[in-house]
Amino acid sequence: MFCSRNARPFASGWLMISAGCLLAGLILGNLAFAEDPPLSIRDRLKVQTLLKLSDVDLSDKPDLKGLVVRYARSQMATDSAKFFELTEKFSLTELSPELANLIATSTDDTQKVTAAKLLLKFGDSDQLKTLLSNTDKNADVAAINAIGMTADASAQPLLEPIVLDGQRTVAARSSAVAALGRTGPGQKWLLSMVEQGKLAKELNFAAANVLLTSADESVKTAASKHLMLPATADSKPLPPVSELVQRKGDAEKGRMVFTGIGLCAKCHKVKGEGKEVGPDLSEIGSKLSRDAMYVSILDPSAGVNFNYETHTLLTEDGTVVSGIIVSQTDAEVVIKTAEAVQLTFERDAITGMKKSPISLMPQDLQKQLTVDNLVDVVEYLSTLKKPE
Ligand code: HEC
């Protein structure tokens, strides 16, 4: 096979192979992948018989293995359970690219996690590393979260460097902290980084949430010497997110916090009201879990939406403006500031433009709010659902 594995996110087709992988790949790009030709009835029977046997080793039977790979791939879209079963049973490492693709694009958490578990089991760290460094549309964050949900300690060597890499987004690094926090050895490593002062301060919130709620008392006690959750308006430290999600709030009071002291409506629209600096939240209750809502509010940089990255512009006369890019052409750049003001700059007058890892949403909103205010606002957001 002369196609590189990475070049085939989906099924490689007979068309591509017959026409020459490189050429067809160039023509088809990412848009179209030809299907494998369907298996003949005889071949299907062969695979189904194999499935019934235990202890089948296909390593010295390439033809048969090829059939199984094709069969598994054909099941991917329609019967993912069968796809995973075959991939696991026959250790079909050939399907690593398909697994990676599922992790990056599936909307089903169970699929993502099953795929991540298999890739970890196959020990295919190249495939995983490629996935974890794909920052296009935050695919890296999706992959880190999926790997985290496996709670598989063998992922630790892949996650540790992400936490320590200052070049990565806060979203990716915070997700890696949360992922490591799901295993005992991961927590111990995080704690040691905290104790040695090696954890960047923008990751404190994520680290505090996992370490201060550890089931291991010694980890909890040691962490509390270094980490604290931010204080709220009632000057009590915030309870950890895992505790907040258990509380029930008052949605009507939450609506008032949203438009009043919370300042949320200065940046978010709900059903046509409010300003639009950040995303419209009219249907946020269908998009985010309570857990994710708390993180979005309390640690905004940990979950920056790729359409809402903050950019900082520097102009010839020394003006510095931060905001979200609304549009840009060769002639000009339009940027929206945190006050929902749109400013237009001539391209020629711009001397520098930088993407910032920090969300335009303020990092310390909880300072204005009591714990009850916060619980109420999340209750309110949870009621904002897509119409059925
Ligand atoms: C200065 C503007 C600003 C204020 C004030 C603000 N936000 Fe945001 N918010 C943003 C921006 C910009 C984003 C998108 C970038 C990001 O995800 O951090 C965002 C993202 C969010 C998200 C995630 C949305 C998604 O689709 O993932 C939620 C939830 C949210 N904000 C809730 C709130 C609440 C609740 C308040 C008030 C307590 C608030 N925001 C105040 C600007 C703001």
Boltz pocket constraint, residues with backbone or C-beta under 6 A from the ligand:
constraints:
  - pocket:
      binder: B
      contacts: [[A, 258], [A, 262], [A, 263], [A, 264], [A, 265], [A, 266], [A, 267], [A, 268], [A, 277], [A, 278], [A, 279], [A, 280], [A, 284], [A, 287], [A, 288], [A, 292], [A, 293], [A, 296], [A, 297], [A, 300], [A, 301], [A, 303], [A, 304], [A, 305], [A, 308], [A, 309], [A, 338], [A, 339], [A, 359], [A, 360], [A, 361], [A, 362], [A, 365], [A, 377]]
      max_distance: 6.0
